[in-house]
Structures are given as C-alpha cells and as structure tokens.
Amino acid sequence: MHKPRKEMIAETRAKLIAAARHAFGTIGYAEASMDDFTASAGLTRGALYHHFGDKKGLLQAVIAEIDGEMALRVNEVASKAPTRWQHFVDECTTYIEMALEPEIQRIMFRDGPAVLGDPALWPNANACTASMTEHLTRLQEEGVVVPELDPETTSRLINGASSQAAQRIANSNDPEATSKKAIAAFKQLLEGLRKKP
C-alpha cells in the first residue's frame, strides 16, 4: 500500500530536518556535511536540494522548528504568571534563559545569526514583535506601563535587547554567570517601562 504523496513529502522533510538538527546541534553548521545528514536520514542530496534548496535553507527550516518549540515553552511558563506584567516579564526572560541550552545556544544564537544574519530580520521576528506589541498596548491601557511609549517601537527595542542578551550568553566563556547578569540587566530595563505609583 503506497502512502499519499503529501505524507511522503512531509516524512522526507521531517527526516532531513531531524538529521540536520542533530548535526547542527552537536558539531555545528560549518562542520555538518550534507552527505552525512542525507545518509543518516536514508535520503539523497537531491532530496535535500528539492525540499530546502541548500544547506542554508535546511538551517532555516531547523530554526523555524526550534523557534516554534521555544514559543510554546515560553507561553507555557508565562501563562502561569499572576499578572499581565509578570506574564510579559516571564515571556521575555524565559526566552533569554533558553540560551543556556546547548542545542538552542549553538543553532539559534551562534550559527543562526552567523549564517542567516540579523535575527530581527528572520521570518519569525514579526510574529514575536506583534505579540509583544499587543501585550504592551494592553499594559498601557491598564495603566501599568507609561502612556508616552509607542508599543511597537518599544517591542522592537525589547526584542533586540533580548536577542542580544541571548547571543551574549551563547557566546560567553561562562554562560551561567553571563545569563545571571543579562537577566538582571534585562529586568531592570523592563522596570523602566512601568508607571511609577
């Protein structure tokens, strides 16, 4: 019994992404050989070119998958917050703290920016900014953050700061210590948005 074509395409893509993710996460993008991960997935280099164009296209697909997982985890943590403000803070800091995890550290915060450029220009960045803008707009309406801020501009600045913090942790000789400093500085930065009683 043959599988439907759509199912076969999805399986092939998933196999290539899984093999590439393992290689990128363990030995890094530069060292990962297309022949190695196509062989480990039991596929040809032609399949890789057909589905992703090239190694860089495959990295983008891996990043999209990890980014989706990170977003789910961030939302899960933030959803437990007692207030909208705490939800916002937890959402931002959880993202930064993930830079301590080896796979995320290497793929999302070291190799990703080195190969694909500024994370603020990645396809997923707009969704993140939109979500943050919505949070800030609501916090402004509730009188939690100062009224004179433009929510979208502020979101882009916060997004940039969290991305820089995560990259700093990922490229540090002591990620744990750097993470503590980055989170403390980041929380202080966010406090500046709050309306003083």
Steps between C-alpha positions, in 0.01 A plus 500: 500500500654833391486802726341816359754734337433777753582262787822383330612860445433586865694190615797582277510859627471386862785246457730762346415758767559247782836388355613857439384614844704225663809588294465877544438457872796270564778597257370834373390636164848547350614145580174329404524327164195474276609149400514393864150610590340387177661158554388488865146583384526230231447759225693652212652845464242553224222471758665771709530734200143426395349579842730771638710633211827468691660459844405857594135430412515193721642711786205740459259205529678371812488849654128531420435167676705592810348848509151348504597275791655793687183706452288219649731471801509877553119516488469207740723669759343845454144365522561417868574865588256667742487834310528622141821687591659187650385303194683751279820488710495118519446472126806714428732351763409137426607560139836638614554214749463245219838620370649274770379186321777360275290430189317833514822680586686365200226500234286803593750738653840418347469332160162650408610867518842415348342330196161672461582848632307721739229301686276811490464432126414129531143405395397418860604842636182674383273264692706555814487879462124491434436294814718728711333812356160360595619432858644850535184660358289315757741587782478863392120488496506353852730782616789264581753647256559868424258648246757688293664187354418377151428127553636383163826695521546387860434137398768517231749642752416231759521231233844627399615511862383144572665374182827673591484363855444145371786530250729637770421198722548256209841644413623539857781301662278472808138483378354447851659814646425701186137386510457623859644842409301525177168408666559748784584782256207408275251503791633840604447623144139377500436662841567835332182451296275486805293790617622617838225496767 
